[in-house]
């Protein structure tokens, strides 16, 4: 499954403009976070920037996951709505005689 997911990501990077732009921006934010992390001391504005970058990066990742999920569901449209030929279980109980 992980190989399929990686293949889908690579396909979307080449074919889905929004996914590609999100991935590029995600990578840019990661690079900036690495720059900040390499410092021995962060000023207050840099600390705020780091927190903001992390939040933005998560938002981008969530959007990328939404796109991946949408494409995975499009590949298997009927798998989630498979119906069974078996009748539903009976929920009736025998009546107790008193």
CNS distance restraints for C-alpha pairs under 8 A (distance, minus, plus):
assign (resid   1 and name CA) (resid   5 and name CA) 6.22 0.50 0.50
assign (resid   2 and name CA) (resid   6 and name CA) 6.18 0.50 0.50
assign (resid   3 and name CA) (resid   7 and name CA) 6.14 0.50 0.50
assign (resid   4 and name CA) (resid   8 and name CA) 6.14 0.50 0.50
assign (resid   5 and name CA) (resid   9 and name CA) 6.20 0.50 0.50
assign (resid   6 and name CA) (resid  10 and name CA) 6.24 0.50 0.50
assign (resid   7 and name CA) (resid  11 and name CA) 6.13 0.50 0.50
assign (resid   8 and name CA) (resid  12 and name CA) 6.09 0.50 0.50
assign (resid   8 and name CA) (resid  68 and name CA) 7.51 0.50 0.50
assign (resid   9 and name CA) (resid  13 and name CA) 6.12 0.50 0.50
assign (resid   9 and name CA) (resid  68 and name CA) 7.31 0.50 0.50
assign (resid  10 and name CA) (resid  14 and name CA) 6.53 0.50 0.50
assign (resid  11 and name CA) (resid  15 and name CA) 6.07 0.50 0.50
assign (resid  11 and name CA) (resid  16 and name CA) 7.97 0.50 0.50
assign (resid  12 and name CA) (resid  16 and name CA) 4.89 0.50 0.50
assign (resid  12 and name CA) (resid  17 and name CA) 7.96 0.50 0.50
assign (resid  12 and name CA) (resid  19 and name CA) 6.30 0.50 0.50
assign (resid  12 and name CA) (resid  20 and name CA) 7.01 0.50 0.50
assign (resid  13 and name CA) (resid  17 and name CA) 7.36 0.50 0.50
assign (resid  13 and name CA) (resid  19 and name CA) 6.08 0.50 0.50
assign (resid  13 and name CA) (resid  20 and name CA) 4.64 0.50 0.50
assign (resid  13 and name CA) (resid  23 and name CA) 7.67 0.50 0.50
assign (resid  14 and name CA) (resid  20 and name CA) 7.07 0.50 0.50
assign (resid  16 and name CA) (resid  20 and name CA) 6.17 0.50 0.50
assign (resid  17 and name CA) (resid  21 and name CA) 6.15 0.50 0.50
assign (resid  18 and name CA) (resid  22 and name CA) 6.12 0.50 0.50
assign (resid  19 and name CA) (resid  23 and name CA) 6.12 0.50 0.50
assign (resid  19 and name CA) (resid  64 and name CA) 6.08 0.50 0.50
assign (resid  19 and name CA) (resid  67 and name CA) 7.18 0.50 0.50
assign (resid  20 and name CA) (resid  24 and name CA) 6.21 0.50 0.50
assign (resid  21 and name CA) (resid  25 and name CA) 6.18 0.50 0.50
assign (resid  22 and name CA) (resid  26 and name CA) 5.99 0.50 0.50
assign (resid  22 and name CA) (resid  60 and name CA) 6.02 0.50 0.50
assign (resid  22 and name CA) (resid  61 and name CA) 7.84 0.50 0.50
assign (resid  22 and name CA) (resid  63 and name CA) 7.94 0.50 0.50
assign (resid  22 and name CA) (resid  64 and name CA) 6.84 0.50 0.50
assign (resid  23 and name CA) (resid  27 and name CA) 6.15 0.50 0.50
assign (resid  23 and name CA) (resid  60 and name CA) 7.78 0.50 0.50
assign (resid  23 and name CA) (resid  64 and name CA) 7.62 0.50 0.50
assign (resid  24 and name CA) (resid  28 and name CA) 6.29 0.50 0.50
assign (resid  25 and name CA) (resid  29 and name CA) 6.23 0.50 0.50
assign (resid  25 and name CA) (resid  60 and name CA) 7.92 0.50 0.50
assign (resid  26 and name CA) (resid  30 and name CA) 6.21 0.50 0.50
assign (resid  26 and name CA) (resid  57 and name CA) 5.67 0.50 0.50
assign (resid  26 and name CA) (resid  60 and name CA) 6.36 0.50 0.50
assign (resid  26 and name CA) (resid  61 and name CA) 7.30 0.50 0.50
assign (resid  27 and name CA) (resid  31 and name CA) 6.19 0.50 0.50
assign (resid  28 and name CA) (resid  32 and name CA) 6.35 0.50 0.50
assign (resid  29 and name CA) (resid  33 and name CA) 6.13 0.50 0.50
assign (resid  29 and name CA) (resid  53 and name CA) 6.23 0.50 0.50
assign (resid  29 and name CA) (resid  54 and name CA) 7.90 0.50 0.50
assign (resid  29 and name CA) (resid  57 and name CA) 6.46 0.50 0.50
assign (resid  30 and name CA) (resid  34 and name CA) 6.16 0.50 0.50
assign (resid  30 and name CA) (resid  57 and name CA) 7.59 0.50 0.50
assign (resid  31 and name CA) (resid  35 and name CA) 6.37 0.50 0.50
assign (resid  32 and name CA) (resid  36 and name CA) 6.33 0.50 0.50
assign (resid  33 and name CA) (resid  37 and name CA) 6.02 0.50 0.50
assign (resid  33 and name CA) (resid  50 and name CA) 6.27 0.50 0.50
assign (resid  33 and name CA) (resid  53 and name CA) 7.08 0.50 0.50
assign (resid  33 and name CA) (resid  54 and name CA) 7.79 0.50 0.50
assign (resid  34 and name CA) (resid  38 and name CA) 6.14 0.50 0.50
assign (resid  35 and name CA) (resid  39 and name CA) 6.99 0.50 0.50
assign (resid  36 and name CA) (resid  42 and name CA) 7.24 0.50 0.50
assign (resid  36 and name CA) (resid  46 and name CA) 7.34 0.50 0.50
assign (resid  36 and name CA) (resid  50 and name CA) 7.12 0.50 0.50
assign (resid  42 and name CA) (resid  46 and name CA) 5.47 0.50 0.50
assign (resid  42 and name CA) (resid  47 and name CA) 5.81 0.50 0.50
assign (resid  43 and name CA) (resid  47 and name CA) 6.16 0.50 0.50
assign (resid  44 and name CA) (resid  48 and name CA) 6.26 0.50 0.50
assign (resid  45 and name CA) (resid  49 and name CA) 6.08 0.50 0.50
assign (resid  46 and name CA) (resid  50 and name CA) 6.09 0.50 0.50
assign (resid  47 and name CA) (resid  51 and name CA) 6.38 0.50 0.50
assign (resid  48 and name CA) (resid  52 and name CA) 6.15 0.50 0.50
assign (resid  49 and name CA) (resid  53 and name CA) 5.96 0.50 0.50
assign (resid  50 and name CA) (resid  54 and name CA) 6.19 0.50 0.50
assign (resid  51 and name CA) (resid  55 and name CA) 6.34 0.50 0.50
assign (resid  52 and name CA) (resid  56 and name CA) 6.16 0.50 0.50
assign (resid  53 and name CA) (resid  57 and name CA) 5.93 0.50 0.50
assign (resid  54 and name CA) (resid  58 and name CA) 6.22 0.50 0.50
assign (resid  55 and name CA) (resid  59 and name CA) 6.32 0.50 0.50
assign (resid  56 and name CA) (resid  60 and name CA) 6.27 0.50 0.50
assign (resid  57 and name CA) (resid  61 and name CA) 6.19 0.50 0.50
assign (resid  58 and name CA) (resid  62 and name CA) 6.05 0.50 0.50
assign (resid  59 and name CA) (resid  63 and name CA) 6.29 0.50 0.50
assign (resid  60 and name CA) (resid  64 and name CA) 6.20 0.50 0.50
assign (resid  61 and name CA) (resid  65 and name CA) 6.11 0.50 0.50
assign (resid  62 and name CA) (resid  66 and name CA) 6.24 0.50 0.50
assign (resid  63 and name CA) (resid  67 and name CA) 6.40 0.50 0.50
assign (resid  64 and name CA) (resid  68 and name CA) 6.23 0.50 0.50
assign (resid  65 and name CA) (resid  69 and name CA) 5.99 0.50 0.50
assign (resid  66 and name CA) (resid  70 and name CA) 6.14 0.50 0.50
assign (resid  67 and name CA) (resid  71 and name CA) 6.30 0.50 0.50
assign (resid  68 and name CA) (resid  72 and name CA) 6.14 0.50 0.50
assign (resid  69 and name CA) (resid  73 and name CA) 6.12 0.50 0.50
assign (resid  70 and name CA) (resid  74 and name CA) 6.21 0.50 0.50
assign (resid  71 and name CA) (resid  75 and name CA) 6.33 0.50 0.50
assign (resid  72 and name CA) (resid  76 and name CA) 6.62 0.50 0.50
assign (resid  73 and name CA) (resid  77 and name CA) 5.66 0.50 0.50
assign (resid  76 and name CA) (resid  80 and name CA) 7.94 0.50 0.50
assign (resid  78 and name CA) (resid  82 and name CA) 6.34 0.50 0.50
